């Protein structure tokens, strides 16, 4: 049996784009993918409109809160998805890679 693949979606504030991407991935993949979301400069709350739009599509992110990038998580995930173009210039080393290098 193979390990569950993992993905980390990253944006700056972690209240909109990356949260929406993670919510949609969770809804689509269910337990087949380990999904995470983080920000390079996290805000204080999930964007209300983002949460509303996702709720209408069947994905609930209302109970989530923005979180910073965890370096250990960054090292262990299989795929990192930049949810905003500005992320690459503000990310810690390794955050812009698309595949695990090991």
Phi and psi in degrees as GROMACS dihedral restraints (atoms count N, CA, C in turn):
[ dihedral_restraints ]
;  ai    aj    ak    al  type     phi  dphi    fc
    3     4     5     6     1   -90.9    20    10
    4     5     6     7     1   157.9    20    10
    6     7     8     9     1   -68.9    20    10
    7     8     9    10     1   153.9    20    10
    9    10    11    12     1   -68.4    20    10
   10    11    12    13     1   128.9    20    10
   12    13    14    15     1   -64.9    20    10
   13    14    15    16     1   153.6    20    10
   15    16    17    18     1  -132.1    20    10
   16    17    18    19     1   149.4    20    10
   18    19    20    21     1  -139.4    20    10
   19    20    21    22     1   144.7    20    10
   21    22    23    24     1  -123.5    20    10
   22    23    24    25     1   119.8    20    10
   24    25    26    27     1   -95.7    20    10
   25    26    27    28     1   131.7    20    10
   27    28    29    30     1  -125.8    20    10
   28    29    30    31     1   136.1    20    10
   30    31    32    33     1  -142.3    20    10
   31    32    33    34     1  -174.1    20    10
   33    34    35    36     1   -74.0    20    10
   34    35    36    37     1   -61.0    20    10
   36    37    38    39     1   -87.3    20    10
   37    38    39    40     1   -17.3    20    10
   39    40    41    42     1    58.3    20    10
   40    41    42    43     1    33.8    20    10
   42    43    44    45     1  -120.5    20    10
   43    44    45    46     1    -7.2    20    10
   45    46    47    48     1  -134.5    20    10
   46    47    48    49     1   -89.7    20    10
   48    49    50    51     1   -56.2    20    10
   49    50    51    52     1   -52.8    20    10
   51    52    53    54     1   -67.9    20    10
   52    53    54    55     1   -34.9    20    10
   54    55    56    57     1   -65.9    20    10
   55    56    57    58     1   -40.4    20    10
   57    58    59    60     1   -65.8    20    10
   58    59    60    61     1   -44.1    20    10
   60    61    62    63     1   -59.9    20    10
   61    62    63    64     1   -44.6    20    10
   63    64    65    66     1   -65.7    20    10
   64    65    66    67     1   -41.9    20    10
   66    67    68    69     1   -62.4    20    10
   67    68    69    70     1   -43.2    20    10
   69    70    71    72     1   -66.4    20    10
   70    71    72    73     1   -39.8    20    10
   72    73    74    75     1   -63.9    20    10
   73    74    75    76     1   -43.7    20    10
   75    76    77    78     1   -60.5    20    10
   76    77    78    79     1   -43.4    20    10
   78    79    80    81     1   -65.2    20    10
   79    80    81    82     1   -39.3    20    10
   81    82    83    84     1   -79.0    20    10
   82    83    84    85     1   -41.9    20    10
   84    85    86    87     1   -92.7    20    10
   85    86    87    88     1   -17.7    20    10
   87    88    89    90     1    53.1    20    10
   88    89    90    91     1  -123.5    20    10
   90    91    92    93     1   -93.3    20    10
   91    92    93    94     1    10.0    20    10
   93    94    95    96     1   -81.8    20    10
   94    95    96    97     1   -15.0    20    10
   96    97    98    99     1  -137.1    20    10
   97    98    99   100     1   134.7    20    10
   99   100   101   102     1   -84.9    20    10
  100   101   102   103     1   117.4    20    10
  102   103   104   105     1  -113.3    20    10
  103   104   105   106     1   134.3    20    10
  105   106   107   108     1  -133.1    20    10
  106   107   108   109     1   160.5    20    10
  108   109   110   111     1  -145.2    20    10
  109   110   111   112     1   140.9    20    10
  111   112   113   114     1  -156.1    20    10
  112   113   114   115     1   168.0    20    10
  114   115   116   117     1  -129.0    20    10
  115   116   117   118     1   152.4    20    10
  117   118   119   120     1   -76.0    20    10
  118   119   120   121     1   -25.7    20    10
  120   121   122   123     1  -147.3    20    10
  121   122   123   124     1    73.3    20    10
  123   124   125   126     1   -58.6    20    10
  124   125   126   127     1   142.6    20    10
  126   127   128   129     1   -82.6    20    10
  127   128   129   130     1  -158.9    20    10
  129   130   131   132     1  -107.6    20    10
  130   131   132   133     1   -13.6    20    10
  132   133   134   135     1  -156.1    20    10
  133   134   135   136     1   157.4    20    10
  135   136   137   138     1   -72.5    20    10
  136   137   138   139     1   139.1    20    10
  138   139   140   141     1   -60.3    20    10
  139   140   141   142     1   125.3    20    10
  141   142   143   144     1   -61.6    20    10
  142   143   144   145     1   -40.3    20    10
  144   145   146   147     1   -67.1    20    10
  145   146   147   148     1   -39.5    20    10
  147   148   149   150     1   -60.3    20    10
  148   149   150   151     1   -45.4    20    10
  150   151   152   153     1   -63.1    20    10
  151   152   153   154     1   -40.9    20    10
  153   154   155   156     1   -63.7    20    10
  154   155   156   157     1   -46.2    20    10
  156   157   158   159     1   -62.2    20    10
  157   158   159   160     1   -43.8    20    10
  159   160   161   162     1   -66.4    20    10
  160   161   162   163     1   -39.0    20    10
  162   163   164   165     1   -59.4    20    10
  163   164   165   166     1   -39.7    20    10
  165   166   167   168     1   -65.4    20    10
  166   167   168   169     1   -23.6    20    10
  168   169   170   171     1   -97.7    20    10
  169   170   171   172     1     3.5    20    10
  171   172   173   174     1    95.1    20    10
  172   173   174   175     1     8.9    20    10
  174   175   176   177     1  -116.0    20    10
  175   176   177   178     1   124.7    20    10
  177   178   179   180     1  -104.7    20    10
  178   179   180   181     1   118.1    20    10
  180   181   182   183     1  -119.2    20    10
  181   182   183   184     1    11.6    20    10
  183   184   185   186     1   -62.2    20    10
  184   185   186   187     1   -29.9    20    10
  186   187   188   189     1   -88.6    20    10
  187   188   189   190     1     2.3    20    10
  189   190   191   192     1   -88.4    20    10
  190   191   192   193     1   156.7    20    10
  192   193   194   195     1  -131.5    20    10
  193   194   195   196     1   147.5    20    10
  195   196   197   198     1   -58.7    20    10
  196   197   198   199     1   141.3    20    10
  198   199   200   201     1  -134.3    20    10
  199   200   201   202     1   151.2    20    10
  201   202   203   204     1   -78.2    20    10
  202   203   204   205     1   164.7    20    10
  204   205   206   207     1   -69.0    20    10
  205   206   207   208     1   128.3    20    10
  207   208   209   210     1   -93.1    20    10
  208   209   210   211     1   116.7    20    10
  210   211   212   213     1   -56.4    20    10
  211   212   213   214     1   -37.0    20    10
  213   214   215   216     1   -66.0    20    10
  214   215   216   217     1   -44.0    20    10
  216   217   218   219     1   -62.0    20    10
  217   218   219   220     1   -41.9    20    10
  219   220   221   222     1   -58.6    20    10
  220   221   222   223     1   -39.5    20    10
  222   223   224   225     1   -70.0    20    10
  223   224   225   226     1   -30.3    20    10
  225   226   227   228     1   -94.6    20    10
  226   227   228   229     1   -20.6    20    10
  228   229   230   231     1   -72.0    20    10
  229   230   231   232     1   154.7    20    10
  231   232   233   234     1   -81.5    20    10
  232   233   234   235     1   -31.2    20    10
  234   235   236   237     1  -143.0    20    10
  235   236   237   238     1   136.7    20    10
  237   238   239   240     1  -116.3    20    10
  238   239   240   241     1   124.7    20    10
  240   241   242   243     1  -109.1    20    10
  241   242   243   244     1   119.7    20    10
  243   244   245   246     1   -77.4    20    10
  244   245   246   247     1   120.3    20    10
  246   247   248   249     1   -93.5    20    10
  247   248   249   250     1    -0.2    20    10
  249   250   251   252     1  -151.8    20    10
  250   251   252   253     1   138.7    20    10
  252   253   254   255     1   -57.6    20    10
  253   254   255   256     1   -31.7    20    10
  255   256   257   258     1   -72.1    20    10
  256   257   258   259     1   -16.5    20    10
  258   259   260   261     1   -57.8    20    10
  259   260   261   262     1   -45.7    20    10
  261   262   263   264     1   -55.9    20    10
  262   263   264   265     1   -34.1    20    10
  264   265   266   267     1   -81.8    20    10
  265   266   267   268     1   -15.0    20    10
  267   268   269   270     1  -112.7    20    10
  268   269   270   271     1     1.2    20    10
  270   271   272   273     1   -80.9    20    10
  271   272   273   274     1   151.6    20    10
  273   274   275   276     1   -69.0    20    10
  274   275   276   277     1   161.3    20    10
  276   277   278   279     1   -52.0    20    10
  277   278   279   280     1   133.0    20    10
  279   280   281   282     1    96.1    20    10
  280   281   282   283     1   -17.9    20    10
  282   283   284   285     1   -69.7    20    10
  283   284   285   286     1   -24.4    20    10
  285   286   287   288     1   -90.0    20    10
  286   287   288   289     1    -2.7    20    10
  288   289   290   291     1   -70.5    20    10
  289   290   291   292     1   155.8    20    10
  291   292   293   294     1  -106.4    20    10
  292   293   294   295     1   -17.6    20    10
  294   295   296   297     1  -138.0    20    10
  295   296   297   298     1   149.0    20    10
  297   298   299   300     1   -61.6    20    10
  298   299   300   301     1   137.4    20    10
  300   301   302   303     1   -88.9    20    10
  301   302   303   304     1    -6.9    20    10
